[in-house]
Amino acid sequence: ATTARAKSLASSASRGPRTTPRTTPSPRSCIAAATALAVVALVVLSIRVEPKRTPDTTPLSASSSFSANTKPAAAKNTTTKTPPPPKMPNPIATMSTSMGDIRAELFLDEMPITASNFIDLAQSGFYDGLHFHRVIPDFMDQFGCPHSRDPKSRKAGTGGPPDGTYKNLKTGAIERRAGGGNIQDEYAAKISNEPGTLSMAAARS
């Protein structure tokens, strides 16, 4: 099975998990042929999101003993500081495809609006049965359009998720998808589209 660790869901205002197009490498005829083959073969069967497992780091308990001649120290007037709550690990998405599984860490801690949107759509089954409608070797693979259920559809790559609301899993706030499934821009983290990342294309009005 093919396994990839995506670093982030970087950018948003999205219509599906896609990267922003760049200049298409040449020769175009070879890319078109490769794209046609990949679109037919590579299908998202399901996406499962689960908490990231972390090893148990609870310290072992230690006992202290004193001799009979040891006097307890006098109590000091100190204020006990409450430790900050432990940081929750980011969730892991497992995308089962017709060509193997892809595992991706979703940066919920840095991109909560975008990651929560992806999780909501994945859990609703929105991505199930979609083809990768655009594949450029050594550059990017693109999926997330509902029209791509038919790999030969001329509308593949033009659609988006339904408008509605979903819960921000970090803050608990209610977020909105509107205007064709677009969500609020989220550029604060300044995460780059490096190789191996899972990103969303930004819509521009």
PLY file of the C-alpha trace (Angstrom):
ply
format ascii 1.0
element vertex 205
property float x
property float y
property float z
element edge 204
property int vertex1
property int vertex2
end_header
0.00 0.00 0.00
1.19 3.48 -0.81
1.60 5.56 2.34
2.21 9.29 2.53
2.34 11.57 5.59
0.80 14.89 4.75
2.15 17.78 6.79
-0.84 20.13 6.68
-4.13 21.30 5.37
-2.59 24.56 4.26
-4.91 27.41 2.93
-8.64 27.25 2.51
-11.76 28.91 1.05
-11.93 25.59 -0.64
-13.96 23.47 -2.92
-12.04 20.30 -2.12
-8.55 19.14 -1.20
-6.56 20.60 -4.10
-3.37 22.49 -4.56
-3.17 25.77 -6.43
-2.30 25.04 -10.09
1.11 26.03 -11.43
2.55 25.99 -14.92
1.97 22.52 -16.40
5.22 20.71 -17.17
5.85 19.69 -20.77
5.27 17.69 -22.83
1.56 18.19 -22.33
0.59 15.16 -24.37
2.39 12.85 -21.93
0.73 14.53 -18.97
-2.70 14.24 -20.56
-2.18 10.52 -21.16
-0.96 9.95 -17.62
-3.87 11.95 -16.24
-6.43 9.93 -18.16
-5.03 6.66 -16.88
-4.75 7.84 -13.29
-8.28 9.27 -13.19
-9.73 5.93 -14.20
-7.58 3.92 -11.78
-7.34 6.07 -8.65
-10.60 6.26 -6.70
-11.22 7.38 -3.13
-13.10 4.51 -1.51
-13.42 6.03 1.96
-11.72 8.40 4.39
-11.44 7.57 8.10
-10.30 10.13 10.67
-9.03 8.99 14.07
-7.05 10.50 16.96
-3.29 10.25 16.68
-1.94 7.68 19.13
0.86 8.81 21.39
2.99 6.69 23.74
2.15 6.71 27.44
4.48 9.24 29.04
3.00 9.10 32.55
5.94 9.15 34.99
6.38 6.22 37.31
5.45 6.94 40.94
8.33 7.33 43.36
8.25 6.71 47.13
10.27 8.61 49.73
11.43 7.23 53.10
12.79 9.01 56.14
14.77 7.70 59.12
13.34 7.94 62.60
15.62 10.93 63.39
14.57 12.92 60.31
12.44 15.94 61.07
9.95 17.07 58.44
10.79 20.39 56.83
8.70 23.37 57.79
5.89 24.12 55.40
6.58 27.01 53.04
3.99 29.55 52.04
4.03 28.89 48.31
1.39 29.20 45.62
0.90 26.12 43.49
0.60 26.91 39.80
-1.91 24.91 37.82
-0.14 23.24 34.90
-1.55 23.94 31.43
-3.82 21.26 29.97
-2.00 18.66 27.87
-1.89 19.36 24.15
-4.21 17.08 22.19
-2.49 15.24 19.33
-3.61 16.06 15.81
-6.01 13.58 14.17
-4.88 11.19 11.44
-6.91 10.70 8.25
-6.62 7.37 6.43
-7.71 7.70 2.80
-8.44 4.26 1.36
-8.09 4.31 -2.42
-8.16 1.74 -5.20
-4.35 1.94 -5.26
-3.64 1.76 -1.53
-3.97 3.81 1.64
-2.74 7.36 2.24
-2.29 8.46 5.86
-2.24 12.17 6.61
-1.82 14.16 9.81
-4.34 16.98 9.90
-2.93 20.13 11.49
-5.99 20.86 13.60
-3.83 22.79 16.07
-2.65 25.30 13.45
-5.43 25.25 10.81
-8.62 24.42 12.78
-11.14 25.88 10.33
-9.71 24.03 7.33
-9.00 20.76 9.14
-12.44 20.71 10.79
-14.06 21.27 7.39
-12.18 18.32 5.89
-13.06 16.07 8.84
-16.74 17.03 8.65
-16.90 16.25 4.92
-14.97 12.99 5.32
-17.23 11.76 8.12
-20.32 12.61 6.07
-19.06 10.41 3.21
-18.69 13.34 0.82
-15.38 12.08 -0.62
-16.38 8.42 -0.97
-16.35 7.21 -4.58
-14.65 10.30 -6.02
-11.90 9.95 -8.63
-8.67 11.92 -8.63
-9.76 14.19 -11.48
-6.32 15.77 -12.08
-2.97 14.01 -11.79
0.33 15.61 -12.80
3.33 13.30 -12.19
5.98 14.71 -9.83
3.76 17.71 -9.03
0.32 17.02 -7.56
-2.82 14.87 -7.41
-6.19 16.60 -7.13
-9.51 15.31 -5.82
-12.63 16.47 -4.02
-15.05 17.41 -6.81
-18.45 15.65 -6.59
-18.68 15.58 -10.40
-15.65 13.27 -10.47
-17.80 10.29 -9.47
-18.05 9.99 -13.25
-14.38 9.99 -14.33
-15.38 11.08 -17.85
-17.47 14.05 -16.75
-16.44 17.38 -18.28
-17.52 19.02 -15.01
-14.90 17.16 -12.95
-12.87 19.75 -11.08
-15.57 22.44 -11.12
-17.82 21.40 -8.24
-17.67 21.76 -4.48
-19.30 20.53 -1.27
-22.78 21.66 -0.22
-23.23 24.87 1.74
-23.95 24.48 5.43
-22.38 24.61 8.88
-19.87 22.50 10.78
-18.16 22.57 14.17
-14.67 23.95 14.69
-13.12 21.03 16.56
-10.53 23.24 18.29
-12.63 26.18 19.45
-16.14 24.70 19.42
-17.39 27.57 17.22
-19.82 26.97 14.38
-18.23 27.61 10.97
-19.97 28.12 7.62
-19.58 26.78 4.09
-21.14 29.18 1.63
-21.04 30.29 -2.00
-20.41 26.82 -3.36
-18.74 25.21 -0.35
-16.18 27.96 0.34
-14.84 28.44 3.85
-13.00 31.27 5.62
-9.39 31.88 4.58
-6.85 30.69 7.10
-3.33 31.92 6.36
-2.12 32.66 9.90
0.05 29.55 10.16
2.03 30.38 6.98
2.41 26.70 6.14
4.08 26.01 2.80
2.90 23.58 0.13
5.96 21.39 0.45
6.13 17.91 -1.14
3.93 15.52 0.83
1.45 18.11 2.06
-2.33 17.96 1.78
-3.67 21.36 0.75
-6.81 23.15 -0.36
-7.13 25.52 -3.29
-8.07 29.10 -2.46
-11.03 30.60 -4.30
-10.71 34.18 -5.50
-13.70 36.41 -6.24
0 1
1 2
2 3
3 4
4 5
5 6
6 7
7 8
8 9
9 10
10 11
11 12
12 13
13 14
14 15
15 16
16 17
17 18
18 19
19 20
20 21
21 22
22 23
23 24
24 25
25 26
26 27
27 28
28 29
29 30
30 31
31 32
32 33
33 34
34 35
35 36
36 37
37 38
38 39
39 40
40 41
41 42
42 43
43 44
44 45
45 46
46 47
47 48
48 49
49 50
50 51
51 52
52 53
53 54
54 55
55 56
56 57
57 58
58 59
59 60
60 61
61 62
62 63
63 64
64 65
65 66
66 67
67 68
68 69
69 70
70 71
71 72
72 73
73 74
74 75
75 76
76 77
77 78
78 79
79 80
80 81
81 82
82 83
83 84
84 85
85 86
86 87
87 88
88 89
89 90
90 91
91 92
92 93
93 94
94 95
95 96
96 97
97 98
98 99
99 100
100 101
101 102
102 103
103 104
104 105
105 106
106 107
107 108
108 109
109 110
110 111
111 112
112 113
113 114
114 115
115 116
116 117
117 118
118 119
119 120
120 121
121 122
122 123
123 124
124 125
125 126
126 127
127 128
128 129
129 130
130 131
131 132
132 133
133 134
134 135
135 136
136 137
137 138
138 139
139 140
140 141
141 142
142 143
143 144
144 145
145 146
146 147
147 148
148 149
149 150
150 151
151 152
152 153
153 154
154 155
155 156
156 157
157 158
158 159
159 160
160 161
161 162
162 163
163 164
164 165
165 166
166 167
167 168
168 169
169 170
170 171
171 172
172 173
173 174
174 175
175 176
176 177
177 178
178 179
179 180
180 181
181 182
182 183
183 184
184 185
185 186
186 187
187 188
188 189
189 190
190 191
191 192
192 193
193 194
194 195
195 196
196 197
197 198
198 199
199 200
200 201
201 202
202 203
203 204
